[in-house]
Amino acid sequence: MALENVNPTKTLSWTQLQKHFSEIKDVCMQELFASDAQRAERFHIQWNDFLLDYSKNRIDATTLQLLLQLTKEVQLGDAIQKYFSGDIINVTENRAVLHTALRSSTTSVLNDGTNVITEIKAVQAKMETFAKDVISGIRKGYTEKPFTDIVNIGIGGSDLGPDMAVEALQFYKNHLNIHFVSNVDGDHVNEVLKPLNPETTLFIIVSKTFTTQETISNATTIKDWFLQSGQKGDVAKHFVAVSTNIEKVTEFGISDQNIFPMWDWVGGRFSLWSAVGLSIALSIGYDNFKELLKGASEMDEHFKTTSFENNIPVVLALLSVWYNNFFDSRTEAVIPYSQYLKKLAPYLQQAVMESNGKHVDRDGNPMGYQTGNIIWGEPGTNAQHAFFQLLHQGTKIIPCDFIGFKESLYQNKKHHDKLMANFFAQTEALLLGKDKSKVMAESGENPFLTPFKTFEGNKPTNTLLIRKLTPKTLGSLIAMYEHKIFVQGVIWNIFSYDQFGVEYGKQLATTILEEINSGRMQKHDSSTSFLLQAYLK
């Protein structure tokens, strides 16, 4: 069954939220904290190794109550049940959305009458054997040398998720060096190949259809590079594929034994839990990959079974809707205080904006309200020396997620204490600001400078404090954001799991490439024609 179609703006709770917003929009959080010494105690959630403090938001108990009432009117509980049970909630593509099954501990999840868990376990067993054989050196290249380097060839979800996870879990990596090729830019692929030895490099081609232009172009270029040293028959030892198109994969020269299947009920941007994550398993070992899955599974259970007021993904989604649709704040910053998570924001950009960047509701009607959020961010403390000026003294309200860890991986306490001192200080500064009297008391400088040195404060933040960055906690963190995306999509009454907006530009690119190759221009708008003529001169 599909999700129920409910226009959120027609609900009673939305009307009440609009009225409530007019009453609270100018309230300062500084006053809310001053009047309630227990505010942080009331607005936080503790779960496993995660502590979410959402007290530094422009909300009160009434706000939360009305937002929770909204979840009932849009039938979020029913939607979550359908999400996990294999209902066809991706209606426009007639598919279930079952990436959660990839990390489930249950024994049965049905999709069109088939128990997908059986298929999942078979692929995971194959991944485990393959990863262990490569890591141990049992599986070798065509000159009988063990592999030293792995190149993942994909784009979008076939690249961003694995690349982010491999980067985030560097501390746990083994001797294998993992590289990623995604952009069809020829300079990119050639730079990746430059230091590699074809005799000791294994290539993973990740493409569901095995027709994605960027991926197949890069794979073909890499295969040609490989054949300068190896023979055609050696391709089978050095190339594996994650795909559903067996015919095209075997045409490429890849052995049937080296094909890992994908399923249409897993969207690319949620696929790192599947064989798409083979590069992760090779980088950190399959046991650590299982911990990644376990962390995600535990967050799934939290999301599925916990009351909404104590449910981390639900609360984060409600706060995001509150700012997006009532404060008209259209961007969110994600600021992890860990250099390991430097690729988290780019990963979330696809996960969030490809999912919820929609302009019609589930009935196909244009919407009169905002959906989606622009996601951006960088690790602290680097970010403090880049865009924090705008956060502190700019004219925009930009809600921020601050993500920090109680323990560092290398146990360098002096460094970690400095890092975390900044982590706590920045959210406090964004909350409190600095008024005129404090500026004058601190400096007594020329009064002309006073307005330039004051900070309004009252800037909303969520603080997520996690015990330690491990494969398990990373799995929970990623799943947390996946479920936040889902809740937002349910509230906005949109289909979060198609991405037709990505396809149109690809279609035009195919046509234009034919024109570039033939030199025969077709009819375009005047700007595109002008630019193509300049390129072809």
C-alpha positions as CSV (number, residue, x, y, z in Angstrom):
1,M,0.0,0.0,0.0
2,A,1.1,3.5,-0.7
3,L,1.5,6.3,1.8
4,E,-1.6,8.3,2.7
5,N,-1.7,11.6,0.9
6,V,-2.2,14.5,3.4
7,N,-1.5,18.1,2.6
8,P,0.3,19.3,5.8
9,T,-0.9,22.9,5.3
10,K,-4.5,21.7,5.5
11,T,-4.2,20.1,8.9
12,L,-5.3,21.6,12.1
13,S,-1.9,21.4,13.7
14,W,-0.4,23.4,10.8
15,T,-2.9,26.1,11.3
16,Q,-2.1,26.1,15.0
17,L,1.6,26.1,14.3
18,Q,1.2,29.2,12.1
19,K,-0.6,31.0,15.0
20,H,2.0,29.8,17.5
21,F,4.8,30.9,15.2
22,S,3.5,34.5,15.1
23,E,3.6,34.4,18.9
24,I,7.1,32.9,19.4
25,K,9.1,34.0,16.3
26,D,10.6,37.0,18.1
27,V,11.2,35.3,21.4
28,C,14.9,35.1,22.3
29,M,16.4,31.7,23.4
30,Q,18.4,33.6,25.9
31,E,15.1,34.4,27.7
32,L,13.9,30.8,27.4
33,F,17.0,29.6,29.1
34,A,16.9,32.3,31.8
35,S,13.4,31.4,32.7
36,D,13.9,27.6,32.7
37,A,17.0,26.2,34.5
38,Q,16.0,22.7,33.4
39,R,15.6,23.5,29.7
40,A,18.4,21.2,28.6
41,E,17.1,18.4,30.8
42,R,13.8,18.6,29.1
43,F,15.0,19.1,25.5
44,H,17.5,16.3,25.0
45,I,17.5,12.6,24.1
46,Q,20.0,10.0,25.3
47,W,20.2,6.8,23.2
48,N,23.0,4.3,23.2
49,D,26.2,6.3,22.7
50,F,24.3,9.3,21.4
51,L,23.3,12.4,23.3
52,L,21.2,14.8,21.3
53,D,20.7,18.3,23.0
54,Y,18.2,20.2,21.0
55,S,17.5,22.8,23.7
56,K,19.2,25.6,21.7
57,N,16.3,25.9,19.3
58,R,13.6,28.5,19.0
59,I,10.9,26.3,20.5
60,D,9.0,25.8,23.7
61,A,6.9,22.9,25.0
62,T,3.9,24.1,22.9
63,T,6.0,24.0,19.7
64,L,7.0,20.5,20.3
65,Q,3.5,19.4,21.2
66,L,2.1,20.9,18.0
67,L,4.8,19.4,15.8
68,L,4.1,16.0,17.4
69,Q,0.4,16.5,16.7
70,L,1.4,17.1,13.1
71,T,3.0,13.7,12.9
72,K,-0.4,12.1,13.9
73,E,-2.3,14.1,11.2
74,V,0.1,13.1,8.4
75,Q,-0.1,9.5,9.7
76,L,3.7,9.2,10.3
77,G,3.3,6.0,12.4
78,D,1.5,4.2,9.5
79,A,4.1,5.5,7.1
80,I,7.0,4.1,9.2
81,Q,5.3,0.7,9.3
82,K,4.9,0.6,5.5
83,Y,8.5,1.8,5.1
84,F,9.9,-1.2,7.0
85,S,7.5,-3.8,5.7
86,G,8.1,-3.6,2.0
87,D,5.0,-1.7,0.9
88,I,5.3,0.1,-2.5
89,I,5.9,3.6,-1.1
90,N,8.1,4.6,-4.1
91,V,4.9,4.8,-6.2
92,T,6.3,6.6,-9.2
93,E,8.7,3.8,-9.8
94,N,6.4,1.1,-8.4
95,R,9.1,0.0,-5.9
96,A,9.4,-0.8,-2.2
97,V,12.1,1.1,-0.3
98,L,14.0,-1.5,1.6
99,H,17.6,-0.3,2.3
100,T,16.8,-1.0,5.9
101,A,16.5,-4.7,5.2
102,L,20.2,-4.7,4.2
103,R,21.2,-4.3,7.8
104,S,18.1,-6.0,9.5
105,S,18.5,-8.7,12.1
106,T,15.1,-10.1,11.2
107,T,14.7,-13.3,9.2
108,S,12.0,-12.2,6.9
109,V,11.1,-9.1,4.9
110,L,8.8,-9.7,1.9
111,N,9.0,-7.8,-1.4
112,D,6.4,-9.0,-3.8
113,G,6.1,-12.2,-2.0
114,T,9.8,-12.9,-1.9
115,N,11.9,-13.0,1.3
116,V,14.6,-10.5,0.5
117,I,16.6,-11.4,3.6
118,T,17.6,-14.7,2.0
119,E,19.0,-12.9,-1.0
120,I,20.7,-10.3,1.2
121,K,22.4,-13.0,3.3
122,A,23.7,-14.8,0.2
123,V,25.3,-11.6,-1.2
124,Q,26.8,-10.7,2.2
125,A,28.4,-14.2,2.4
126,K,29.9,-13.6,-1.0
127,M,31.2,-10.2,0.0
128,E,32.7,-11.6,3.1
129,T,34.6,-14.4,1.3
130,F,35.7,-12.0,-1.4
131,A,36.9,-9.3,1.0
132,K,38.8,-11.8,3.2
133,D,40.5,-13.4,0.2
134,V,41.7,-10.0,-1.2
135,I,42.8,-8.7,2.2
136,S,44.7,-11.9,3.1
137,G,46.3,-12.1,-0.3
138,I,44.7,-15.4,-1.3
139,R,43.1,-13.7,-4.3
140,K,45.9,-12.3,-6.5
141,G,46.3,-10.4,-9.8
142,Y,47.4,-11.8,-13.1
143,T,51.1,-11.9,-12.2
144,E,50.3,-13.7,-8.9
145,K,51.0,-10.6,-6.9
146,P,48.6,-9.7,-4.0
147,F,46.5,-6.6,-4.4
148,T,47.7,-3.4,-2.9
149,D,45.1,-0.9,-4.3
150,I,41.4,-0.9,-4.9
151,V,39.6,1.5,-7.3
152,N,35.9,2.1,-6.9
153,I,34.4,3.3,-10.2
154,G,30.9,4.8,-9.8
155,I,29.0,8.1,-9.4
156,G,26.3,9.4,-7.1
157,G,25.2,6.9,-4.6
158,S,27.7,4.4,-6.0
159,D,30.5,6.8,-5.0
160,L,29.5,9.3,-2.4
161,G,28.4,6.8,0.3
162,P,31.4,4.4,0.1
163,D,33.9,7.3,-0.3
164,M,32.5,9.0,2.8
165,A,32.5,5.8,4.9
166,V,36.0,4.8,3.8
167,E,37.3,8.3,4.7
168,A,35.4,8.4,8.0
169,L,36.8,5.0,9.0
170,Q,40.4,5.5,8.0
171,F,41.5,4.7,11.5
172,Y,40.3,1.2,11.1
173,K,41.7,0.6,7.6
174,N,44.1,-2.3,6.7
175,H,47.0,-2.2,4.2
176,L,44.8,-1.8,1.1
177,N,44.7,1.7,-0.4
178,I,41.2,2.7,-1.6
179,H,40.7,5.1,-4.5
180,F,37.5,6.5,-6.0
181,V,36.8,7.6,-9.6
182,S,33.5,9.3,-10.3
183,N,33.7,12.4,-12.5
184,V,33.6,11.9,-16.2
185,D,36.4,14.5,-16.3
186,G,39.3,12.7,-17.9
187,D,41.8,14.5,-15.7
188,H,40.2,12.9,-12.7
189,V,40.6,9.3,-13.8
190,N,44.1,9.9,-15.1
191,E,45.3,11.4,-11.8
192,V,43.9,8.4,-9.9
193,L,45.7,6.0,-12.3
194,K,49.0,7.8,-12.3
195,P,50.6,6.1,-9.2
196,L,48.9,2.7,-9.6
197,N,50.5,-0.6,-10.7
198,P,48.1,-2.6,-12.9
199,E,49.5,-5.8,-11.6
200,T,48.4,-5.1,-8.0
201,T,45.2,-3.0,-8.6
202,L,41.6,-4.3,-8.3
203,F,38.8,-2.4,-9.9
204,I,35.2,-2.4,-8.7
205,I,32.7,-1.1,-11.3
206,V,29.4,0.0,-9.5
207,S,26.5,0.6,-11.8
208,K,23.0,-0.8,-11.4
209,T,22.3,-0.7,-15.2
210,F,25.9,-0.8,-16.3
211,T,25.0,2.0,-18.7
212,T,25.7,5.2,-16.6
213,Q,27.7,7.4,-18.9
214,E,30.3,8.6,-16.3
215,T,30.9,5.2,-14.8
216,I,31.1,3.2,-18.1
217,S,33.3,5.9,-19.7
218,N,35.7,5.7,-16.7
219,A,35.6,1.9,-16.6
220,T,36.4,1.7,-20.3
221,T,39.3,4.2,-20.0
222,I,40.7,2.2,-17.0
223,K,40.3,-1.1,-18.9
224,D,42.2,0.3,-21.9
225,W,45.0,1.5,-19.4
226,F,45.0,-2.0,-17.9
227,L,45.3,-3.8,-21.3
228,Q,48.5,-1.9,-22.0
229,S,50.1,-4.3,-19.5
230,G,47.7,-7.2,-19.1
231,Q,45.9,-9.4,-21.6
232,K,42.2,-9.5,-22.4
233,G,41.8,-12.7,-20.3
234,D,43.4,-11.0,-17.3
235,V,40.5,-8.5,-17.0
236,A,38.5,-11.2,-15.2
237,K,41.1,-11.3,-12.4
238,H,41.2,-7.5,-11.9
239,F,37.7,-6.3,-12.5
240,V,34.5,-7.0,-10.5
241,A,31.1,-5.4,-10.9
242,V,28.1,-4.5,-8.7
243,S,25.2,-4.5,-11.1
244,T,22.0,-6.0,-12.3
245,N,22.9,-6.1,-16.0
246,I,24.7,-9.5,-16.2
247,E,24.8,-9.4,-20.0
248,K,26.7,-6.1,-20.3
249,V,29.0,-6.9,-17.4
250,T,30.1,-10.2,-19.0
251,E,30.5,-8.4,-22.4
252,F,33.0,-6.1,-20.5
253,G,35.0,-9.2,-19.7
254,I,34.1,-9.6,-16.0
255,S,33.6,-13.2,-14.8
256,D,30.1,-14.3,-13.6
257,Q,31.8,-15.2,-10.3
258,N,32.8,-11.6,-9.8
259,I,29.4,-10.0,-10.2
260,F,27.6,-8.8,-7.1
261,P,23.9,-8.2,-7.5
262,M,21.8,-5.1,-6.7
263,W,18.1,-4.7,-6.3
264,D,15.6,-2.1,-7.5
265,W,14.2,-1.6,-4.0
266,V,17.5,0.0,-2.9
267,G,18.0,3.6,-4.1
268,G,21.5,4.5,-5.0
269,R,21.9,7.1,-2.3
270,F,21.0,4.6,0.3
271,S,23.0,1.7,-1.1
272,L,26.3,1.7,0.8
273,W,24.9,-1.1,3.0
274,S,24.7,-3.4,0.0
275,A,27.4,-4.8,-2.3
276,V,27.9,-1.1,-3.3
277,G,29.8,-1.0,0.0
278,L,32.3,-3.6,-1.1
279,S,35.1,-1.0,-1.1
280,I,34.2,-0.3,2.5
281,A,34.5,-4.0,3.4
282,L,37.8,-4.2,1.6
283,S,39.1,-1.1,3.4
284,I,38.2,-1.9,7.0
285,G,37.6,-5.7,6.8
286,Y,34.3,-7.5,6.8
287,D,33.9,-7.7,10.6
288,N,34.0,-3.9,10.8
289,F,31.6,-3.7,7.9
290,K,29.2,-5.8,9.9
291,E,29.6,-3.4,12.8
292,L,28.6,-0.6,10.4
293,L,25.5,-2.5,9.5
294,K,24.8,-3.3,13.2
295,G,24.9,0.4,14.1
296,A,22.4,1.2,11.4
297,S,20.2,-1.6,12.4
298,E,20.1,-0.4,16.0
299,M,19.1,3.1,14.8
300,D,16.4,1.5,12.7
301,E,15.0,-0.1,15.8
302,H,15.1,3.1,17.7
303,F,13.3,4.9,14.9
304,K,10.7,2.2,14.4
305,T,9.9,1.5,18.1
306,T,10.5,4.7,20.1
307,S,7.8,7.2,20.9
308,F,8.2,10.3,18.7
309,E,9.0,12.7,21.5
310,N,12.1,10.6,22.3
311,N,12.9,9.6,18.8
312,I,16.1,11.3,17.4
313,P,15.3,11.2,13.7
314,V,11.7,12.3,14.2
315,V,12.7,15.2,16.5
316,L,15.4,16.3,14.1
317,A,13.0,16.2,11.1
318,L,10.3,18.2,13.0
319,L,12.8,20.9,13.9
320,S,13.9,21.1,10.3
321,V,10.3,21.5,9.1
322,W,9.8,24.1,11.8
323,Y,12.6,26.3,10.4
324,N,12.1,25.5,6.7
325,N,8.3,26.1,6.6
326,F,7.7,28.6,9.3
327,F,10.9,30.7,9.7
328,D,11.5,30.3,5.9
329,S,15.1,29.1,6.6
330,R,16.1,27.1,3.6
331,T,19.6,25.9,4.4
332,E,21.0,23.7,7.1
333,A,24.7,23.3,8.0
334,V,26.2,20.1,9.2
335,I,29.4,20.7,11.2
336,P,31.2,17.6,12.4
337,Y,34.1,18.2,14.8
338,S,36.1,15.4,13.3
339,Q,38.3,15.6,10.2
340,Y,37.4,12.0,9.5
341,L,33.9,13.3,8.6
342,K,35.0,15.8,6.0
343,K,32.9,14.0,3.4
344,L,29.7,13.8,5.4
345,A,28.2,17.0,4.1
346,P,28.7,16.1,0.4
347,Y,27.2,12.7,1.1
348,L,24.2,14.3,2.8
349,Q,23.8,16.8,0.0
350,Q,22.8,13.9,-2.3
351,A,20.9,12.0,0.3
352,V,18.8,15.0,1.3
353,M,18.5,17.1,-1.8
354,E,18.0,14.3,-4.3
355,S,15.4,12.8,-2.0
356,N,13.3,15.8,-1.0
357,G,14.0,18.3,-3.7
358,K,10.5,18.0,-5.1
359,H,7.9,20.5,-6.4
360,V,4.7,18.4,-6.6
361,D,2.9,16.4,-4.0
362,R,2.0,12.8,-4.1
363,D,-1.1,13.6,-6.1
364,G,1.1,15.4,-8.7
365,N,-0.1,18.8,-7.7
366,P,2.2,21.9,-7.4
367,M,2.8,22.7,-3.7
368,G,2.4,26.1,-2.1
369,Y,5.0,25.4,0.5
370,Q,8.7,24.7,0.7
371,T,10.2,21.3,0.6
372,G,13.8,20.2,0.7
373,N,16.7,21.8,2.4
374,I,20.1,23.0,1.1
375,I,22.7,21.1,3.0
376,W,26.3,22.3,3.4
377,G,29.1,22.2,5.9
378,E,32.7,21.5,6.7
379,P,34.5,20.1,9.7
380,G,35.2,22.2,12.7
381,T,37.5,23.9,13.5
382,N,38.3,24.6,9.9
383,A,34.7,25.9,9.4
384,Q,35.2,28.5,12.1
385,H,37.8,30.2,9.9
386,A,35.5,30.0,6.9
387,F,31.8,30.6,7.1
388,F,31.2,31.1,10.8
389,Q,31.2,34.8,10.4
390,L,28.0,34.4,8.4
391,L,26.5,32.2,11.1
392,H,27.3,34.6,13.9
393,Q,26.7,38.0,12.3
394,G,24.9,37.4,9.1
395,T,21.3,38.2,8.4
396,K,20.1,34.6,7.7
397,I,18.8,32.0,10.2
398,I,20.9,28.9,9.5
399,P,20.1,25.9,11.8
400,C,23.2,23.9,12.4
401,D,23.9,20.3,13.5
402,F,27.1,20.1,15.6
403,I,28.5,16.6,15.8
404,G,31.3,15.8,18.3
405,F,32.9,12.8,20.0
406,K,33.8,12.3,23.6
407,E,36.9,10.3,22.8
408,S,39.5,10.8,20.1
409,L,40.8,7.8,18.3
410,Y,44.5,8.4,18.9
411,Q,43.9,9.4,22.5
412,N,45.7,12.8,22.1
413,K,43.8,14.4,24.9
414,K,45.4,17.9,24.6
415,H,44.4,18.2,21.0
416,H,40.9,16.7,21.6
417,D,40.2,19.0,24.6
418,K,41.0,22.0,22.4
419,L,38.8,20.7,19.6
420,M,35.9,20.1,21.9
421,A,36.4,23.4,23.7
422,N,35.7,25.0,20.4
423,F,32.7,22.6,19.8
424,F,31.0,23.7,23.0
425,A,32.0,27.3,22.7
426,Q,30.6,27.9,19.3
427,T,27.1,26.6,20.1
428,E,27.1,28.7,23.3
429,A,28.3,31.8,21.3
430,L,25.6,31.2,18.7
431,L,23.0,31.0,21.5
432,L,24.1,33.9,23.7
433,G,25.7,36.3,21.3
434,K,27.4,39.4,22.8
435,D,25.4,42.6,23.5
436,K,26.5,46.2,23.5
437,S,27.1,46.5,27.2
438,K,29.4,43.4,27.2
439,V,31.4,44.8,24.2
440,M,31.8,48.1,26.0
441,A,32.7,46.5,29.3
442,E,35.4,44.3,27.6
443,S,37.1,46.9,25.6
444,G,35.9,50.4,26.2
445,E,37.0,51.1,22.6
446,N,35.8,53.7,20.2
447,P,31.9,53.6,20.4
448,F,31.9,53.6,16.6
449,L,33.2,50.0,16.7
450,T,30.5,48.7,19.1
451,P,27.8,47.7,16.6
452,F,30.4,45.8,14.5
453,K,31.5,43.8,17.5
454,T,28.1,42.9,18.9
455,F,26.4,39.5,18.2
456,E,22.7,39.0,18.3
457,G,22.9,35.4,19.3
458,N,19.6,33.4,19.2
459,K,21.0,31.2,16.5
460,P,19.6,27.6,16.5
461,T,21.8,24.6,16.9
462,N,21.5,20.9,17.6
463,T,24.3,19.3,19.5
464,L,25.0,15.6,18.9
465,L,27.6,14.2,21.3
466,I,28.7,10.7,20.5
467,R,31.0,8.6,22.6
468,K,33.5,7.6,19.9
469,L,33.7,7.4,16.1
470,T,33.5,3.6,15.3
471,P,32.1,1.6,12.4
472,K,29.0,1.0,14.6
473,T,28.4,4.7,15.6
474,L,29.0,5.8,12.0
475,G,26.3,3.3,10.9
476,S,23.9,4.8,13.5
477,L,24.7,8.3,12.4
478,I,24.1,7.7,8.7
479,A,20.8,5.8,9.4
480,M,19.7,8.7,11.7
481,Y,19.9,11.1,8.7
482,E,18.2,8.6,6.4
483,H,15.2,8.4,8.7
484,K,15.1,12.2,9.1
485,I,14.8,12.4,5.4
486,F,12.0,10.0,5.4
487,V,10.0,11.8,8.1
488,Q,10.4,15.1,6.2
489,G,9.1,13.5,3.0
490,V,6.1,12.1,4.8
491,I,5.3,15.5,6.3
492,W,5.7,17.3,3.0
493,N,3.6,14.7,1.2
494,I,6.2,14.0,-1.5
495,F,7.8,11.0,-3.0
496,S,11.4,11.0,-1.5
497,Y,12.7,8.0,-3.4
498,D,12.6,8.9,-7.1
499,Q,15.0,11.4,-8.8
500,F,13.6,12.2,-12.2
501,G,15.1,15.7,-11.9
502,V,18.6,14.1,-12.4
503,E,17.6,12.5,-15.7
504,Y,16.6,15.4,-18.0
505,G,20.1,17.0,-18.0
506,K,21.6,13.6,-18.8
507,Q,19.2,13.2,-21.8
508,L,20.2,16.6,-23.2
509,A,23.9,15.8,-22.6
510,T,23.6,12.7,-24.8
511,T,22.1,14.8,-27.6
512,I,24.7,17.5,-27.3
513,L,27.5,15.0,-27.3
514,E,26.3,13.6,-30.6
515,E,26.3,17.2,-32.0
516,I,29.8,17.8,-30.7
517,N,31.1,14.5,-32.3
518,S,29.3,15.2,-35.6
519,G,29.9,18.9,-35.7
520,R,26.2,19.3,-36.8
521,M,24.3,21.7,-34.5
522,Q,20.7,21.2,-33.7
523,K,18.2,23.9,-32.6
524,H,18.9,25.2,-29.1
525,D,18.2,28.4,-27.2
526,S,20.4,31.2,-28.3
527,S,22.7,31.1,-25.2
528,T,23.4,27.3,-25.6
529,S,24.0,27.7,-29.3
530,F,26.4,30.6,-28.7
531,L,28.3,28.6,-26.1
532,L,28.5,25.5,-28.2
533,Q,29.8,27.5,-31.2
534,A,32.5,29.0,-28.9
535,Y,33.5,25.5,-27.7
536,L,33.7,24.0,-31.2
537,K,35.8,26.9,-32.7
